[in-house]
């Protein structure tokens, strides 16, 4: 009995103790304890993902009420200092809980933003919590009407670098003189329709004179800040545009033909106008080349190229280069960066004002003109008119000469100053002159032939993006690593620890061995397969540039080494409605002659696609003065033979060969090596001794040596 009694007594005591433990202290009243309880519920829920919508609503309401209660406590004059401190401390504890919850599910952070949307469900729940805490529920203001986002807003990004720039430059105040620049009100011309007469003046009143503003003499550039860097010189026609910018001209429609150096003119004009930071909008194929030209012409300035979402962009750079295709993602932060100038390359891309591309470019131009009284604005295109005189409209609007309804600013003032109206016979010529004086510049190769070499090779670096580019760079790194390993093994085997720097003789032996192995291998990655893959990766970019050239200057010769590169190019031309001819090694003589005749005699055939091997000799294609080399040959002789198809007796214009180079790959090194050996044949003919064996093998071997040496230097050797 006693044992049983004791056991019962024990159970009784245990139950009583358990009961005592389950008995909670009286529930605290008030808003803060209630919010703490809800926060703990949210915390438990977030630990079991995914986070439900009701949990997100509770989290947002707690955060809103903590924020409001903190403001209320600070403003409450009836509270003692100690009571206020106590309440704020409790609210800080709640804020800490909310921060820990957000660390578990970072998507909740978006609910804390000042402009975060508060749903109807959240408003209702907030009212319920306030009532439960014994608080009055204030009347909620009417939610603002939904704002229709601009086209493409859902794609927009703001790179971290841009945020850092804005934080570092918080006082980018607009220059209100910009409004005065535009505020020219028509007086005598009020009520007249002016845009249509302006456009038509370029159709009916040309008088056989090319549209080109009066430009200063190149000597005017001598005292300018925009002198070219040491070792580089501007051609006289280029220096004229830069001198005009140095003298204060700020808007240009630069319509020079390709090959006349529009990029250099634009960059040095920006230097003359101190138009930095400068925004440059370009087609994708020339994006990398613009950064390269910045290094050449204004090396003291820093350029950044925007790729994708701009994760690697440097918003502090002097020149920001972006391509049309991704402009929609960046137009938001571009508008707030404070650009003082804008260059739009291949500006005919914006001729359709209804396109999203055009709207973004025009909006950025407007934003820059709002903030800056006299920004530098340049539209670069060899073909400002493609289908109709109305193609001028978007470009003139970009430059700030007109708006949707009429001329504005200095152009309107110039028209007023003519003293004429569209009813006067002389108005058309005067109006055309007024527009040209705003900054139309047009020169052709034949006009400035004395300025430029009879033939030149212009390198166009392109970036190989995406998986293909990464694969090629990885293969190149693997090849370099393989040779580096052989080098280290050879150094270790001979036991010579005293070697300083790179043993170039050993490097040459390893490269020779690698080249021999590459020649004998039928599979696996080697220098030949790498160069072949680079050519395939460049095919679309090279064809795209050839298509742009054809649109700007007429007939173009396109050279490639491999059939698949030619196939890719021809498919792109077909897709764009460009008529082309083809010259390949497997054609009969009759077929080849038909294609040559089509290119040289049919004005509708804009491009001839040629095999470097089949068409490198024996053809006369001098009807063209522009040539695209999509793939590199292994010798300068092959390259020269291709160029000689258009640079021959009877050619009336300077010849430009556009060589497409894959930046940051072995392609760039091969181009350098070809150029370094270019003078050997001429030197031999002039009686100068030259080293023997200047063959394709030399270029291949030297390319491998350079790859190995660069990798060793990257390790700190040498």
C-alpha positions as CSV (number, residue, x, y, z in Angstrom):
1,X,0.0,0.0,0.0
2,X,2.6,2.4,1.0
3,X,4.5,1.7,-2.2
4,X,1.4,2.2,-4.2
5,X,0.6,5.3,-2.3
6,X,4.1,6.6,-2.9
7,X,3.8,5.9,-6.6
8,X,0.5,7.6,-6.7
9,X,1.8,10.5,-4.8
10,X,4.8,10.7,-7.2
11,X,2.4,10.7,-10.1
12,X,0.4,13.4,-8.5
13,X,3.4,15.5,-7.8
14,X,4.7,14.9,-11.3
15,X,1.3,15.8,-12.8
16,X,1.1,18.9,-10.7
17,X,4.6,19.9,-11.7
18,X,3.7,19.3,-15.3
19,X,0.6,21.3,-14.8
20,X,2.7,24.1,-13.3
21,X,5.1,24.0,-16.3
22,X,2.2,24.2,-18.8
23,X,0.7,27.2,-17.0
24,X,1.9,30.3,-18.9
25,X,2.3,33.7,-17.5
26,X,-0.5,36.1,-18.2
27,X,-0.5,37.1,-21.9
28,X,1.1,40.5,-22.4
29,X,-1.2,43.1,-24.0
30,X,-0.3,45.6,-26.6
31,X,0.9,45.8,-30.2
32,X,4.6,44.8,-29.7
33,X,4.0,41.5,-28.0
34,X,1.4,40.6,-30.6
35,X,3.8,41.4,-33.4
36,X,6.5,39.3,-31.7
37,X,4.1,36.3,-31.6
38,X,3.3,36.7,-35.3
39,X,7.0,37.0,-36.1
40,X,7.7,33.7,-34.3
41,X,4.9,32.0,-36.4
42,X,6.5,33.4,-39.6
43,X,9.9,32.2,-38.5
44,X,8.6,28.6,-37.9
45,X,6.9,28.7,-41.3
46,X,9.9,29.9,-43.2
47,X,12.0,27.0,-41.8
48,X,9.7,24.7,-43.8
49,X,10.1,26.0,-47.4
50,X,8.6,27.0,-49.7
51,X,7.3,30.2,-48.1
52,X,3.6,30.4,-48.5
53,X,1.8,33.6,-49.6
54,X,0.0,34.0,-46.3
55,X,3.4,33.8,-44.5
56,X,4.8,36.5,-46.8
57,X,1.7,38.7,-46.1
58,X,2.3,38.3,-42.3
59,X,6.0,39.1,-42.7
60,X,5.2,42.3,-44.6
61,X,2.5,43.5,-42.1
62,X,4.8,42.9,-39.1
63,X,7.6,44.9,-40.9
64,X,5.2,47.7,-41.8
65,X,3.8,48.0,-38.2
66,X,7.3,47.9,-36.7
67,X,8.3,50.7,-38.9
68,X,5.2,52.8,-38.1
69,X,5.4,52.0,-34.4
70,X,9.0,53.1,-34.2
71,X,8.1,56.5,-35.8
72,X,5.1,56.8,-33.4
73,X,7.3,56.1,-30.3
74,X,9.9,58.6,-31.4
75,X,7.2,61.3,-31.9
76,X,5.2,60.6,-28.7
77,X,5.9,63.5,-26.4
78,X,4.0,61.9,-23.5
79,X,6.6,59.1,-23.0
80,X,9.4,59.4,-20.5
81,X,12.9,59.0,-21.8
82,X,13.3,55.6,-20.1
83,X,9.9,54.3,-21.5
84,X,10.8,55.5,-25.0
85,X,14.2,53.7,-24.8
86,X,12.5,50.6,-23.5
87,X,9.9,50.6,-26.4
88,X,12.6,51.2,-29.0
89,X,14.7,48.4,-27.6
90,X,11.8,46.0,-27.9
91,X,11.2,47.1,-31.5
92,X,14.9,46.6,-32.2
93,X,14.5,43.0,-31.0
94,X,11.6,42.5,-33.4
95,X,13.7,44.0,-36.3
96,X,16.4,41.5,-35.5
97,X,14.0,38.6,-35.7
98,X,12.8,39.9,-39.1
99,X,16.3,40.2,-40.3
100,X,17.1,36.5,-39.3
101,X,13.9,35.4,-41.1
102,X,14.9,37.2,-44.3
103,X,18.4,35.6,-44.1
104,X,16.6,32.2,-44.4
105,X,14.5,33.4,-47.4
106,X,16.1,36.4,-49.1
107,X,13.1,36.9,-51.4
108,X,11.3,38.5,-48.4
109,X,13.7,41.4,-48.6
110,X,11.7,42.8,-51.6
111,X,8.7,43.3,-49.2
112,X,10.7,45.7,-47.1
113,X,11.4,48.2,-49.9
114,X,9.8,51.7,-49.5
115,X,8.0,51.2,-52.8
116,X,7.0,47.6,-52.2
117,X,3.4,46.9,-53.3
118,X,1.0,46.3,-50.3
119,X,-1.8,43.9,-51.4
120,X,-5.4,44.1,-50.3
121,X,-4.9,41.0,-48.3
122,X,-2.0,42.7,-46.4
123,X,-4.1,45.8,-45.7
124,X,-6.9,43.6,-44.3
125,X,-4.5,41.6,-42.1
126,X,-2.9,44.8,-40.9
127,X,-6.4,46.1,-39.8
128,X,-7.0,42.7,-38.0
129,X,-3.7,43.0,-36.1
130,X,-4.4,46.6,-35.0
131,X,-7.9,45.7,-33.8
132,X,-6.5,42.7,-31.8
133,X,-4.0,45.0,-30.2
134,X,-6.7,47.5,-29.2
135,X,-5.6,50.1,-31.6
136,X,-7.7,52.3,-33.9
137,X,-7.5,51.3,-37.6
138,X,-6.6,54.5,-39.6
139,X,-8.3,55.0,-42.9
140,X,-6.0,53.7,-45.6
141,X,-5.3,56.1,-48.5
142,X,-6.6,55.1,-51.9
143,X,-3.9,53.0,-53.7
144,X,-2.4,54.9,-56.6
145,X,-3.7,54.0,-60.0
146,X,-1.5,51.3,-61.7
147,X,1.2,52.8,-63.9
148,X,1.8,51.1,-67.2
149,X,5.5,50.3,-67.4
150,X,7.4,51.3,-70.5
151,X,8.1,48.7,-73.1
152,X,10.7,46.2,-72.0
153,X,10.7,47.4,-68.4
154,X,10.5,43.8,-67.2
155,X,13.9,43.2,-68.6
156,X,15.7,46.1,-67.1
157,X,18.6,45.7,-64.8
158,X,20.8,48.0,-62.7
159,X,24.3,46.7,-62.3
160,X,26.0,47.0,-58.9
161,X,28.6,49.2,-60.5
162,X,26.0,51.7,-61.6
163,X,24.5,51.8,-58.1
164,X,28.0,52.5,-56.7
165,X,28.5,55.3,-59.3
166,X,25.2,56.9,-58.3
167,X,26.0,56.8,-54.6
168,X,29.4,58.3,-55.4
169,X,27.9,61.1,-57.5
170,X,24.6,62.0,-55.7
171,X,24.5,65.6,-57.0
172,X,24.2,65.2,-60.7
173,X,22.0,68.2,-61.1
174,X,20.6,69.0,-64.5
175,X,21.9,72.0,-66.4
176,X,18.8,74.2,-66.8
177,X,20.4,76.1,-69.6
178,X,19.3,73.1,-71.7
179,X,15.8,74.3,-71.5
180,X,16.8,77.7,-72.9
181,X,18.7,76.0,-75.8
182,X,15.4,74.4,-76.9
183,X,13.0,77.2,-76.1
184,X,13.1,78.9,-79.5
185,X,9.5,79.8,-80.3
186,X,8.5,80.3,-84.0
187,X,7.4,83.8,-84.7
188,X,7.1,84.4,-88.5
189,X,6.9,80.6,-89.1
190,X,4.3,80.0,-86.4
191,X,1.5,77.9,-87.9
192,X,3.5,76.7,-90.9
193,X,4.1,73.0,-91.5
194,X,7.9,72.8,-91.6
195,X,9.0,69.2,-91.3
196,X,7.7,68.0,-94.6
197,X,9.3,71.0,-96.5
198,X,12.6,70.2,-94.7
199,X,12.6,66.6,-95.8
200,X,11.6,67.4,-99.3
201,X,14.3,70.0,-99.6
202,X,16.8,67.1,-99.8
203,X,14.9,65.6,-102.7
204,X,14.2,68.7,-104.8
205,X,16.9,71.2,-104.1
206,X,20.2,69.3,-104.2
207,X,21.7,71.3,-107.1
208,X,24.3,68.5,-107.5
209,X,26.1,69.5,-104.3
210,X,26.9,66.9,-101.7
211,X,25.4,67.6,-98.3
212,X,28.3,68.6,-96.1
213,X,28.6,71.4,-93.6
214,X,31.5,73.9,-93.9
215,X,34.4,72.5,-91.9
216,X,37.4,74.3,-90.5
217,X,40.9,73.6,-91.8
218,X,42.8,70.8,-90.0
219,X,45.3,73.3,-88.7
220,X,42.6,74.6,-86.4
221,X,43.2,71.5,-84.3
222,X,46.7,72.4,-83.4
223,X,45.9,74.1,-80.1
224,X,43.1,71.7,-79.2
225,X,43.1,69.3,-76.3
226,X,42.0,66.6,-78.8
227,X,45.4,66.1,-80.5
228,X,46.0,62.4,-81.4
229,X,48.3,60.4,-79.1
230,X,52.0,60.1,-80.0
231,X,52.5,57.8,-82.9
232,X,49.1,58.3,-84.4
233,X,47.9,60.9,-86.9
234,X,44.5,62.0,-88.2
235,X,43.9,62.2,-91.9
236,X,43.0,65.8,-93.0
237,X,39.3,65.0,-93.5
238,X,39.2,63.4,-90.0
239,X,40.9,66.4,-88.4
240,X,38.3,68.8,-89.9
241,X,35.4,67.2,-87.9
242,X,37.5,67.1,-84.7
243,X,38.4,70.8,-85.2
244,X,34.7,71.7,-85.7
245,X,34.0,70.1,-82.3
246,X,36.9,71.9,-80.7
247,X,35.4,75.2,-82.0
248,X,32.1,74.4,-80.3
249,X,30.0,72.4,-82.8
250,X,28.1,69.8,-80.9
251,X,25.8,67.8,-83.3
252,X,26.9,65.8,-86.2
253,X,25.3,63.4,-88.7
254,X,28.6,61.9,-89.8
255,X,27.8,60.0,-93.1
256,X,31.3,59.3,-94.3
257,X,31.7,56.1,-96.3
258,X,33.2,53.1,-94.3
259,X,36.9,53.1,-94.3
260,X,37.2,56.9,-93.6
261,X,37.7,56.6,-89.9
262,X,34.4,57.7,-88.4
263,X,35.2,56.0,-85.1
264,X,38.4,58.0,-84.5
265,X,36.6,61.2,-85.5
266,X,33.8,60.6,-83.0
267,X,36.2,59.7,-80.1
268,X,38.5,62.7,-80.6
269,X,35.5,65.0,-81.1
270,X,34.3,63.8,-77.7
271,X,37.7,64.6,-76.3
272,X,37.6,68.1,-77.9
273,X,34.1,68.7,-76.4
274,X,35.0,67.1,-73.0
275,X,31.8,65.0,-73.5
276,X,32.6,62.4,-70.9
277,X,31.1,60.1,-69.7
278,X,30.2,59.2,-73.3
279,X,27.6,56.6,-74.2
280,X,28.2,54.7,-77.5
281,X,25.4,52.6,-79.0
282,X,26.6,50.2,-81.7
283,X,25.8,47.0,-83.5
284,X,27.1,43.9,-81.7
285,X,29.7,43.1,-84.3
286,X,31.7,46.3,-83.7
287,X,31.2,46.5,-79.9
288,X,34.7,45.2,-79.1
289,X,36.3,47.3,-81.8
290,X,35.0,50.5,-80.2
291,X,36.8,49.7,-77.0
292,X,39.9,48.9,-79.0
293,X,39.7,52.3,-80.7
294,X,39.4,54.0,-77.4
295,X,42.7,52.5,-76.4
296,X,44.3,53.7,-79.7
297,X,43.0,57.2,-79.9
298,X,42.2,58.4,-76.4
299,X,44.3,56.0,-74.3
300,X,44.1,58.2,-71.2
301,X,40.3,57.4,-71.1
302,X,38.8,54.1,-69.9
303,X,36.2,52.2,-71.8
304,X,33.8,49.5,-70.6
305,X,31.8,47.2,-72.8
306,X,28.3,46.2,-71.6
307,X,27.6,42.5,-72.0
308,X,24.3,40.8,-71.0
309,X,23.0,42.1,-67.7
310,X,26.2,44.2,-67.2
311,X,27.6,42.2,-64.3
312,X,31.1,43.2,-65.3
313,X,30.4,46.7,-66.4
314,X,32.5,49.6,-65.0
315,X,30.0,52.5,-64.5
316,X,33.0,54.8,-63.6
317,X,34.5,54.4,-67.1
318,X,34.7,57.4,-69.4
319,X,33.2,55.6,-72.4
320,X,30.3,53.1,-72.1
321,X,29.8,50.9,-75.1
322,X,26.5,48.9,-75.5
323,X,24.9,47.1,-78.5
324,X,21.4,47.7,-79.7
325,X,20.2,44.2,-78.8
326,X,20.6,44.6,-75.0
327,X,19.9,48.4,-74.8
328,X,16.4,47.6,-73.4
329,X,17.9,46.1,-70.2
330,X,20.1,49.2,-69.5
331,X,18.1,52.2,-70.7
332,X,16.9,52.9,-67.1
333,X,20.3,53.4,-65.4
334,X,21.8,54.9,-68.5
335,X,19.3,57.8,-68.2
336,X,20.4,58.6,-64.7
337,X,24.2,58.2,-65.1
338,X,24.8,61.8,-66.3
339,X,26.2,61.2,-69.8
340,X,27.5,64.4,-71.5
341,X,27.6,62.9,-74.9
342,X,26.2,60.1,-77.0
343,X,27.4,58.4,-80.2
344,X,25.0,56.2,-82.2
345,X,26.9,54.0,-84.7
346,X,25.1,52.7,-87.8
347,X,22.3,55.1,-86.9
348,X,20.1,54.0,-89.8
349,X,19.2,51.1,-87.4
350,X,16.8,53.5,-85.7
351,X,15.0,54.7,-88.8
352,X,11.8,52.9,-87.7
353,X,10.5,55.2,-84.9
354,X,8.0,52.6,-83.9
355,X,10.6,50.0,-82.9
356,X,11.6,49.5,-79.3
357,X,15.2,50.0,-80.3
358,X,14.5,53.5,-81.7
359,X,12.3,54.5,-78.8
360,X,15.1,53.6,-76.3
361,X,17.8,55.5,-78.3
362,X,15.6,58.6,-78.7
363,X,14.6,58.5,-75.0
364,X,18.2,58.5,-74.0
365,X,19.1,61.3,-76.3
366,X,16.2,63.3,-74.8
367,X,17.3,62.6,-71.3
368,X,20.8,63.7,-72.0
369,X,19.6,67.0,-73.6
370,X,17.4,67.6,-70.6
371,X,20.3,67.4,-68.3
372,X,23.0,69.0,-70.4
373,X,22.8,72.3,-72.3
374,X,25.1,71.4,-75.2
375,X,25.9,67.7,-75.2
376,X,27.9,66.1,-78.0
377,X,25.4,64.1,-80.1
378,X,26.7,62.1,-83.1
379,X,24.9,59.8,-85.5
380,X,27.3,57.7,-87.6
381,X,26.1,56.0,-90.7
382,X,27.2,55.6,-94.3
383,X,23.5,55.4,-95.4
384,X,21.3,57.9,-93.5
385,X,18.7,57.2,-96.2
386,X,17.7,53.7,-97.1
387,X,14.1,53.6,-98.4
388,X,12.7,57.1,-98.1
389,X,13.6,60.7,-97.2
390,X,11.6,60.2,-94.0
391,X,14.5,58.0,-92.8
392,X,16.0,61.3,-91.7
393,X,13.3,61.9,-89.1
394,X,14.6,59.6,-86.3
395,X,18.2,60.7,-86.8
396,X,17.3,64.4,-86.7
397,X,15.2,63.8,-83.6
398,X,18.2,61.9,-82.0
399,X,20.4,65.0,-82.7
400,X,17.8,67.4,-81.2
401,X,17.1,69.2,-84.4
402,X,13.4,68.4,-84.5
403,X,10.7,66.9,-82.3
404,X,7.5,65.1,-83.4
405,X,5.9,68.3,-84.7
406,X,8.5,70.9,-85.8
407,X,12.1,72.0,-85.8
408,X,13.5,73.0,-82.4
409,X,16.3,74.9,-80.9
410,X,19.0,76.3,-83.2
411,X,17.5,74.8,-86.4
412,X,14.2,76.7,-85.8
413,X,16.2,79.9,-85.1
414,X,18.1,79.4,-88.4
415,X,14.9,78.9,-90.3
416,X,13.5,82.1,-88.7
417,X,16.7,83.9,-89.7
418,X,16.2,83.1,-93.4
419,X,13.3,85.5,-93.5
420,X,11.5,83.1,-95.8
421,X,8.4,80.8,-95.5
422,X,7.6,77.6,-97.3
423,X,5.5,79.7,-99.7
424,X,8.7,81.3,-101.0
425,X,10.6,79.6,-103.9
426,X,13.9,80.1,-102.2
427,X,12.8,78.4,-98.9
428,X,13.7,74.9,-100.0
429,X,17.4,75.7,-100.7
430,X,17.7,77.9,-97.6
431,X,16.1,75.2,-95.4
432,X,18.4,72.5,-96.8
433,X,21.4,74.7,-96.0
434,X,20.1,75.4,-92.5
435,X,19.9,71.6,-91.8
436,X,23.3,70.9,-93.3
437,X,24.8,73.6,-91.2
438,X,23.5,71.8,-88.0
439,X,26.1,69.1,-88.7
440,X,25.7,66.9,-91.8
441,X,29.1,65.7,-92.9
442,X,29.4,63.4,-96.0
443,X,32.6,62.4,-97.7
444,X,33.3,59.5,-100.0
445,X,36.5,57.5,-100.5
446,X,37.0,59.0,-103.9
447,X,36.6,62.5,-102.5
448,X,39.5,62.1,-100.0
449,X,41.6,59.6,-102.0
450,X,44.7,61.8,-101.4
451,X,44.2,61.4,-97.7
452,X,44.2,57.7,-97.4
453,X,46.4,54.8,-98.5
454,X,45.7,53.1,-101.8
455,X,45.1,50.0,-99.8
456,X,45.0,49.1,-96.1
457,X,44.0,46.3,-93.8
458,X,41.7,47.3,-91.0
459,X,41.3,44.9,-88.1
460,X,37.9,44.5,-86.6
461,X,38.2,42.7,-83.2
462,X,35.0,40.8,-82.2
463,X,34.1,39.1,-78.9
464,X,33.2,35.5,-79.0
465,X,30.4,35.3,-76.5
466,X,28.4,32.4,-75.1
467,X,29.2,28.7,-74.8
468,X,31.2,28.6,-78.0
469,X,33.5,31.4,-76.9
470,X,34.0,29.9,-73.5
471,X,34.8,26.5,-75.1
472,X,37.4,28.0,-77.4
473,X,39.1,29.9,-74.6
474,X,39.1,26.7,-72.5
475,X,40.6,24.7,-75.3
476,X,43.3,27.4,-75.7
477,X,44.0,27.3,-72.0
478,X,44.3,23.5,-72.0
479,X,46.8,23.6,-74.9
480,X,48.9,26.2,-73.1
481,X,48.8,24.2,-69.9
482,X,49.9,21.1,-71.7
483,X,53.0,22.9,-73.1
484,X,53.7,24.5,-69.7
485,X,53.7,21.1,-68.1
486,X,56.2,19.8,-70.7
487,X,58.4,22.9,-70.1
488,X,58.5,22.4,-66.4
489,X,59.3,18.7,-66.8
490,X,62.1,19.5,-69.1
491,X,63.6,22.1,-66.8
492,X,63.3,19.7,-63.8
493,X,64.9,16.8,-65.8
494,X,68.0,18.7,-66.6
495,X,68.4,19.8,-62.9
496,X,69.3,23.3,-63.7
497,X,67.9,25.3,-60.9
498,X,69.9,28.4,-61.8
499,X,67.9,29.2,-64.9
500,X,66.5,32.8,-64.9
501,X,63.7,33.9,-67.0
502,X,62.2,31.8,-69.8
503,X,64.4,29.5,-71.9
504,X,63.2,30.5,-75.4
505,X,65.2,27.8,-77.1
506,X,63.4,25.2,-74.9
507,X,60.1,26.9,-75.6
508,X,60.7,26.6,-79.3
509,X,61.5,22.9,-79.0
510,X,58.3,22.2,-77.1
511,X,56.2,24.2,-79.6
512,X,57.9,22.4,-82.5
513,X,57.0,19.1,-80.8
514,X,53.4,20.2,-80.3
515,X,53.1,21.3,-83.9
516,X,54.4,18.0,-85.2
517,X,52.0,16.2,-82.9
518,X,49.2,18.4,-84.2
519,X,50.0,17.6,-87.8
520,X,49.9,13.9,-87.1
521,X,46.8,13.8,-84.9
522,X,43.5,13.0,-86.5
523,X,41.5,13.7,-83.4
524,X,41.7,15.8,-80.2
525,X,42.3,19.5,-79.7
526,X,45.3,21.2,-81.3
527,X,46.3,24.5,-82.9
528,X,44.6,23.6,-86.2
529,X,41.3,22.5,-84.8
530,X,41.3,25.6,-82.5
531,X,41.8,28.0,-85.4
532,X,39.1,26.1,-87.4
533,X,36.6,26.5,-84.5
534,X,37.5,30.2,-84.2
535,X,36.7,30.6,-87.9
536,X,33.3,28.9,-87.4
537,X,32.5,31.1,-84.4
538,X,33.4,34.3,-86.3
539,X,31.3,33.3,-89.4
540,X,28.0,35.0,-88.4
541,X,29.8,38.1,-87.1
542,X,31.8,38.5,-90.2
543,X,28.8,38.0,-92.5
544,X,26.8,40.5,-90.4
545,X,29.6,43.1,-90.9
546,X,29.7,42.3,-94.7
547,X,25.9,42.9,-94.8
548,X,26.3,46.3,-93.1
549,X,29.1,47.2,-95.6
550,X,27.0,46.2,-98.6
551,X,24.2,48.4,-97.3
552,X,26.6,51.4,-96.8
553,X,28.9,51.2,-99.8
554,X,27.6,48.8,-102.4
555,X,29.5,45.7,-103.5
556,X,31.6,43.7,-101.1
557,X,33.9,40.7,-101.5
558,X,33.7,38.1,-98.6
559,X,36.6,35.7,-98.3
560,X,36.6,32.5,-96.1
561,X,38.8,29.4,-95.9
562,X,36.3,26.8,-95.1
563,X,33.1,25.7,-96.8
564,X,31.0,25.7,-93.5
565,X,31.9,29.4,-92.9
566,X,30.9,30.2,-96.5
567,X,27.6,28.3,-95.9
568,X,26.9,30.2,-92.7
569,X,27.5,33.6,-94.4
570,X,25.4,32.8,-97.5
571,X,22.5,31.7,-95.2
572,X,22.7,35.0,-93.4
573,X,22.7,37.0,-96.6
574,X,19.7,35.0,-97.9
575,X,17.8,35.5,-94.7
576,X,18.3,39.3,-95.0
577,X,17.3,39.4,-98.6
578,X,20.8,40.2,-99.9
579,X,21.6,38.9,-103.3
580,X,25.0,37.2,-103.5
581,X,27.2,35.2,-105.8
582,X,29.5,32.3,-104.8
583,X,32.9,31.2,-105.9
584,X,34.1,27.8,-104.7
585,X,36.7,25.2,-105.5
586,X,34.2,22.6,-106.6
587,X,32.6,24.7,-109.3
588,X,33.0,24.2,-113.0
589,X,34.8,26.9,-115.0
590,X,31.5,27.9,-116.6
591,X,29.7,28.2,-113.2
592,X,32.6,30.2,-111.8
593,X,32.5,32.6,-114.8
594,X,28.7,33.1,-114.4
595,X,29.1,34.0,-110.7
596,X,32.0,36.4,-111.4
597,X,29.9,38.1,-114.2
598,X,26.9,38.3,-111.9
599,X,28.9,40.1,-109.3
600,X,30.7,42.5,-111.6
601,X,27.8,43.4,-113.9
602,X,24.5,42.9,-112.1
603,X,23.8,45.9,-109.8
604,X,21.5,43.7,-107.6
605,X,24.3,41.3,-106.6
606,X,25.8,43.0,-103.6
607,X,28.2,40.4,-102.3
608,X,30.4,37.7,-103.7
609,X,31.3,34.9,-101.2
610,X,34.8,33.5,-102.2
611,X,36.9,30.6,-101.1
612,X,40.3,31.9,-100.1
613,X,42.0,29.0,-101.9
614,X,39.7,28.9,-105.1
615,X,39.4,32.7,-105.6
616,X,42.7,33.9,-104.2
617,X,44.3,34.2,-107.7
618,X,43.2,34.9,-111.2
619,X,40.1,36.9,-110.6
620,X,39.2,40.6,-111.2
621,X,36.7,41.8,-108.7
622,X,37.7,45.5,-108.7
623,X,34.0,46.6,-109.0
624,X,34.3,46.5,-105.2
625,X,36.7,48.5,-103.0
626,X,35.8,46.7,-99.7
627,X,36.7,43.2,-98.8
628,X,36.0,41.1,-95.6
629,X,38.5,38.5,-94.5
630,X,36.3,36.2,-92.3
631,X,39.2,33.8,-91.5
632,X,42.9,34.3,-91.3
633,X,45.3,32.6,-93.6
634,X,48.6,31.3,-92.4
635,X,50.7,33.6,-94.6
636,X,50.7,37.2,-95.6
637,X,51.0,36.0,-99.2
638,X,47.5,34.4,-99.2
639,X,46.0,37.5,-97.6
640,X,47.7,39.7,-100.2
641,X,46.5,37.6,-103.1
642,X,42.9,37.9,-101.8
643,X,43.2,41.7,-101.5
644,X,44.7,41.9,-105.0
645,X,41.4,40.7,-106.4
646,X,40.1,44.2,-105.9
647,X,43.3,46.2,-105.6
648,X,44.5,46.1,-109.2
649,X,45.0,48.3,-112.2
650,X,41.8,50.2,-113.0
651,X,40.7,50.5,-109.4
652,X,39.6,54.1,-108.9
653,X,39.1,54.0,-105.2
654,X,41.3,53.2,-102.2
655,X,40.8,49.6,-101.1
656,X,40.0,48.5,-97.5
657,X,40.3,44.9,-96.3
658,X,38.3,44.4,-93.1
659,X,40.0,41.6,-91.2
660,X,37.7,40.0,-88.5
661,X,39.8,39.1,-85.5
662,X,38.6,37.1,-82.5
663,X,39.7,39.1,-79.5
664,X,41.4,37.4,-76.5
665,X,42.2,34.3,-78.5
666,X,45.1,32.9,-80.5
667,X,43.5,34.5,-83.6
668,X,44.8,37.9,-82.5
669,X,48.3,36.6,-82.1
670,X,48.2,35.0,-85.6
671,X,47.2,38.3,-87.1
672,X,50.2,40.0,-85.4
673,X,52.6,37.4,-86.7
674,X,51.2,37.6,-90.3
675,X,51.7,41.4,-90.2
676,X,55.2,41.0,-88.8
677,X,56.2,38.9,-91.7
678,X,54.4,41.0,-94.3
679,X,57.5,42.9,-95.3
680,X,59.7,39.9,-96.0
681,X,58.9,39.4,-99.6
682,X,59.2,43.1,-100.4
683,X,62.5,43.3,-98.5
684,X,63.8,40.3,-100.5
685,X,62.9,42.0,-103.8
686,X,64.7,45.2,-102.6
687,X,67.9,43.2,-102.0
688,X,67.7,43.1,-98.2
689,X,68.7,39.8,-96.5
690,X,65.8,38.0,-94.8
691,X,65.6,34.9,-92.7
692,X,64.8,31.8,-94.6
693,X,61.6,29.8,-94.2
694,X,59.0,32.5,-93.9
695,X,56.2,30.0,-94.5
696,X,52.9,29.1,-92.9
697,X,54.8,26.8,-90.6
698,X,56.7,29.8,-89.2
699,X,53.4,31.5,-88.2
700,X,52.0,28.3,-86.7
701,X,55.2,27.7,-84.7
702,X,55.5,31.3,-83.5
703,X,51.9,31.3,-82.5
704,X,52.5,28.3,-80.2
705,X,55.7,29.8,-78.8
706,X,53.8,33.0,-78.0
707,X,51.0,31.0,-76.3
708,X,53.6,29.1,-74.2
709,X,55.6,32.2,-73.3
710,X,52.4,34.1,-72.3
711,X,51.4,31.2,-70.0
712,X,54.8,31.1,-68.4
713,X,54.8,34.8,-67.8
714,X,51.4,34.5,-66.2
715,X,53.0,32.1,-63.7
716,X,55.6,34.8,-62.9
717,X,58.4,33.3,-64.9
718,X,60.5,35.7,-66.9
